[in-house]
Amino acid sequence: MGEFVNLTVADGVGTIRLDRPKMNALNVQVQDEIRAAALEATASDEVRAVVVYGGEKVFAAGADIKEMADMSYADMVRRSGPLQASLSAVAAIPKPTVAAITGYALGGGCELALCADYRIAADDAKLGQPEILLGIIPGAGGTQRLSRLIGPSKAKDLIYTGRFVDAEESLRIGLVDQVVPSAEVYSAAVAWAAQFSRGAALALRAAKESIDAGLGVDLHTGLEIERQQFAALFATEDRAIGMKSFVENGPGKAEFKGI
């Protein structure tokens, strides 16, 4: 358990909770603790889905600029790799993940939200990549994940201007997937994640890996990735359970074991 980031688990749902007052600024320590929590969630069989949450008031308002302001080019050459790796560890969790966004998700906070499979935002949330206003660009995946999610034109608008995007616009452009009242963000995220707490874990993993890997290759290669993942699932016990249950009881009634 870290000082500012920890993983808790209840009923198969793990919560990676950021808690660095006041704004969950992502300093080096927080970055490293995010990576550790993500690796723990990946390794734990108890965790079947993951919520990333910054608390009731703020998701994460970006990097710790006071810490970053004194870094030289040489410092950032050394640090930029671990910075990206910390958030990429969240993206690489081989289980369904959801970001529960309250308050601000800016800069590195927005990049952290982009690492989740699904994003639920408060109706008063603000998202954005304002790095350009500091004379830099997003450095933890923003130029890549944002453009893949909402398209290059919309991503360029947000990154070039550095403007904040409210919940309504975020939903309209596909930056978030669901908007709820602020008080309901965490419960809505847990409810989304809980759908998978007794799901076919290896099939969910295969689906996520197929989609994510396929986004970076041509269609022919993506179809081959899918074919291999599809065929491999016929070696799992859950596949046998699911098909037997479907034949005998209809869809949606299988009791999977996660193996």
C-alpha positions in Angstrom: 0.0 0.0 0.0 1.4 3.4 -1.0 1.2 6.7 0.8 -1.0 8.3 -1.8 -2.3 5.4 -3.9 -3.7 2.1 -2.8 -5.7 -0.8 -4.0 -8.7 -2.2 -2.1 -10.9 -5.1 -3.2 -14.6 -5.9 -2.5 -16.6 -8.5 -4.3 -14.2 -8.9 -7.1 -13.9 -5.2 -7.8 -10.6 -3.5 -7.1 -10.4 0.2 -6.6 -7.2 2.1 -7.3 -7.7 5.1 -5.1 -5.6 8.3 -5.4 -5.5 10.4 -2.3 -2.9 13.2 -2.4 -4.6 16.3 -1.2 -5.7 18.7 -2.4 -5.7 18.0 -6.2 -4.2 14.5 -6.5 -1.2 16.1 -8.4 0.8 13.3 -10.0 4.3 13.8 -8.6 7.0 11.1 -9.1 5.9 9.2 -6.0 2.3 9.1 -7.1 3.3 8.0 -10.5 5.3 5.1 -9.1 2.5 4.2 -6.7 0.0 4.1 -9.5 2.2 1.7 -11.4 2.6 -0.5 -8.3 -1.2 -0.6 -7.7 -1.8 -1.4 -11.3 0.6 -4.3 -11.2 -1.0 -5.5 -8.0 -4.4 -5.5 -9.6 -3.0 -7.3 -12.6 -1.5 -10.1 -10.5 -4.4 -10.6 -8.1 -6.9 -13.3 -8.9 -9.2 -11.7 -6.4 -9.5 -8.6 -8.7 -11.8 -9.2 -11.6 -12.4 -5.6 -12.6 -10.9 -2.3 -11.6 -12.2 1.2 -10.8 -9.7 4.1 -10.9 -10.9 6.9 -8.5 -9.6 10.1 -7.1 -12.2 10.7 -4.5 -15.4 12.8 -4.2 -13.9 16.2 -5.2 -11.2 15.6 -7.8 -9.9 12.8 -10.1 -6.5 14.2 -10.7 -5.6 17.8 -11.7 -2.4 16.9 -13.6 1.3 16.6 -12.9 3.0 18.3 -10.0 4.2 21.4 -11.8 6.2 22.6 -8.9 8.3 19.4 -9.0 8.5 19.5 -12.8 9.4 23.2 -13.1 13.0 22.6 -11.9 13.6 19.6 -14.2 16.2 19.9 -17.0 16.1 18.2 -20.3 18.4 15.5 -19.0 16.1 15.0 -16.0 13.0 14.6 -18.2 14.8 12.2 -20.6 15.4 10.0 -17.5 11.9 10.5 -16.1 9.7 10.5 -19.2 9.9 6.7 -19.6 8.9 5.9 -16.0 6.1 8.5 -16.3 4.6 6.8 -19.3 5.2 3.4 -17.8 3.2 4.3 -14.7 0.0 5.1 -16.6 0.6 2.4 -19.2 0.5 -0.1 -16.4 -3.1 0.9 -15.8 -3.9 0.5 -19.6 -2.2 -2.9 -19.5 -4.4 -4.3 -16.7 -5.9 -7.4 -18.5 -9.3 -6.9 -16.9 -12.2 -4.4 -17.4 -11.3 -1.0 -16.1 -13.3 2.1 -15.5 -12.3 5.7 -14.5 -14.7 7.3 -12.0 -14.1 11.0 -12.8 -15.1 13.8 -10.3 -14.0 17.4 -10.4 -11.0 17.9 -12.6 -9.2 15.3 -14.8 -6.5 17.5 -16.5 -3.2 16.8 -18.0 -1.8 13.7 -16.5 -5.2 13.2 -14.8 -6.9 13.1 -18.2 -4.2 10.8 -19.5 -4.8 8.5 -16.5 -8.5 8.4 -17.3 -7.7 7.6 -21.0 -6.0 4.4 -19.8 -9.3 3.0 -18.6 -11.6 1.0 -20.9 -14.6 3.1 -19.9 -15.1 6.5 -18.3 -17.9 7.7 -16.1 -17.9 11.4 -15.3 -19.7 13.7 -12.9 -22.0 16.2 -14.5 -19.8 19.0 -13.2 -16.5 17.4 -14.2 -13.9 19.2 -16.4 -11.4 17.3 -18.6 -8.6 18.5 -20.7 -5.0 18.5 -21.8 -3.7 22.0 -21.0 0.0 21.3 -21.3 0.3 23.6 -24.3 -0.4 26.5 -21.9 2.8 25.6 -20.1 4.8 25.4 -23.3 4.9 21.6 -23.5 2.7 18.8 -24.8 1.1 15.8 -23.1 3.8 13.3 -22.2 2.0 10.4 -20.6 0.1 9.2 -23.6 -2.3 12.1 -24.3 -1.3 12.7 -27.9 -1.7 9.0 -28.7 -4.6 7.7 -26.6 -6.8 10.8 -27.0 -6.5 10.8 -30.8 -7.3 7.1 -30.9 -10.3 7.6 -28.7 -11.9 10.8 -30.2 -10.2 11.1 -33.5 -7.2 13.3 -34.5 -9.1 16.4 -35.4 -10.9 16.7 -32.0 -7.7 15.6 -30.2 -5.8 18.4 -31.9 -8.4 20.9 -31.0 -8.1 20.0 -27.3 -4.3 19.7 -27.3 -3.6 22.8 -29.4 -6.0 25.1 -27.3 -5.5 23.5 -23.9 -9.1 24.2 -23.2 -11.2 22.5 -20.5 -14.1 20.3 -21.7 -17.3 20.0 -19.6 -19.1 16.8 -19.1 -21.7 17.4 -21.7 -19.1 18.0 -24.5 -17.0 15.2 -23.2 -19.9 12.8 -23.7 -20.8 14.2 -27.1 -17.2 13.8 -28.5 -16.7 10.4 -26.9 -14.2 11.4 -24.3 -16.4 9.9 -21.6 -19.0 7.2 -21.9 -21.5 8.1 -19.2 -22.4 11.2 -17.1 -24.1 11.0 -13.7 -24.6 13.3 -10.8 -21.3 13.9 -8.9 -22.5 11.9 -5.8 -23.2 8.9 -7.9 -19.9 8.6 -9.9 -18.2 6.0 -7.7 -21.3 3.8 -7.2 -22.0 3.9 -11.0 -18.4 2.9 -11.7 -18.5 0.1 -9.2 -21.8 -1.1 -10.7 -20.2 -1.1 -14.2 -17.2 -3.0 -13.0 -19.3 -5.5 -10.9 -20.8 -6.8 -14.1 -17.6 -8.6 -14.7 -16.8 -9.8 -11.2 -18.1 -13.3 -12.0 -17.6 -13.2 -15.7 -15.4 -15.4 -17.9 -12.1 -13.8 -16.9 -10.0 -15.3 -19.6 -12.5 -14.4 -22.3 -12.6 -10.8 -21.0 -8.9 -10.7 -21.1 -8.8 -12.1 -24.6 -11.4 -9.5 -25.8 -9.4 -6.6 -24.3 -6.1 -7.8 -25.7 -7.6 -8.4 -29.1 -9.1 -4.9 -29.3 -6.1 -3.1 -27.9 -3.6 -4.9 -30.0 -5.7 -4.7 -33.1 -5.9 -0.9 -32.9 -2.2 -0.6 -33.7 -2.1 -2.9 -36.7 -3.7 -3.4 -40.1 -7.0 -5.2 -40.4 -5.5 -8.5 -41.7 -3.1 -8.6 -38.7 -5.9 -7.7 -36.3 -8.1 -10.5 -37.6 -5.3 -12.9 -37.0 -4.9 -11.7 -33.4 -8.6 -12.2 -32.9 -8.5 -15.7 -34.5 -5.7 -16.9 -32.2 -7.4 -15.5 -29.1 -10.7 -17.0 -30.1 -9.3 -20.4 -30.7 -7.3 -20.4 -27.5 -10.4 -19.9 -25.4 -11.6 -23.4 -26.4 -8.9 -24.7 -24.0 -10.6 -23.0 -21.1 -13.0 -24.5 -18.6 -15.2 -21.4 -18.7 -15.8 -22.0 -22.4 -17.1 -25.5 -21.7 -19.2 -24.2 -18.8 -20.7 -21.3 -20.9 -21.6 -23.4 -23.9 -23.1 -26.2 -21.8 -25.2 -23.7 -19.8 -26.4 -22.0 -23.0 -27.6 -25.3 -24.4 -29.3 -26.4 -21.3 -30.6 -23.1 -19.8 -30.3 -20.3 -22.4 -27.9 -17.3 -22.4 -26.7 -15.4 -19.4 -27.0 -18.0 -16.8 -23.5 -19.6 -16.7 -21.6 -19.7 -13.5 -18.0 -19.1 -14.6 -14.9 -20.1 -12.6 -12.5 -17.8 -14.2 -10.3 -20.6 -15.6 
